[in-house]
Amino acid sequence: MNLCSQDKEITQKFIEAANTFDIIILDHLIVSEKSYFSFKDENLV
């Protein structure tokens, strides 16, 4: 599965918003019918 720049951008915004409330994002998953992408698996969170 390929990521677009918006996928990375929204993940960064999730992380920034979570930090405001002292919430730790452990992973962000993008799931399709046949595959998935884990930001944690790719060391992006």
C-alpha positions in Angstrom: 0.0 0.0 0.0 1.4 3.4 -0.9 1.0 6.5 1.2 0.3 10.0 -0.1 1.6 13.2 1.5 -1.9 13.8 3.1 -1.7 10.4 5.0 1.6 11.5 6.6 0.3 15.0 7.2 -2.9 13.9 9.0 -0.9 11.4 11.1 1.4 14.2 12.2 -1.7 16.4 13.1 -3.2 13.4 15.1 0.1 13.2 17.0 0.3 16.9 17.7 -3.4 17.0 18.9 -2.9 14.0 21.1 0.2 15.6 22.7 -1.9 18.5 23.8 -3.8 16.1 26.0 -0.8 14.0 27.0 -2.0 11.1 24.9 0.5 8.8 23.2 -0.2 7.6 19.7 1.0 4.0 19.5 0.2 3.4 15.9 -1.9 4.7 13.0 -3.3 2.1 10.7 -4.7 2.5 7.1 -6.7 -0.5 6.2 -8.1 -1.6 2.8 -9.8 -4.8 1.7 -6.6 -6.5 0.8 -3.8 -4.9 2.8 -2.9 -2.5 5.6 -0.3 0.1 6.4 1.1 0.5 9.9 2.9 3.7 10.7 4.6 2.0 13.7 5.9 -0.8 11.5 7.5 1.8 9.3 8.9 3.8 12.2 6.8 6.8 11.4 5.2 7.2 14.9 
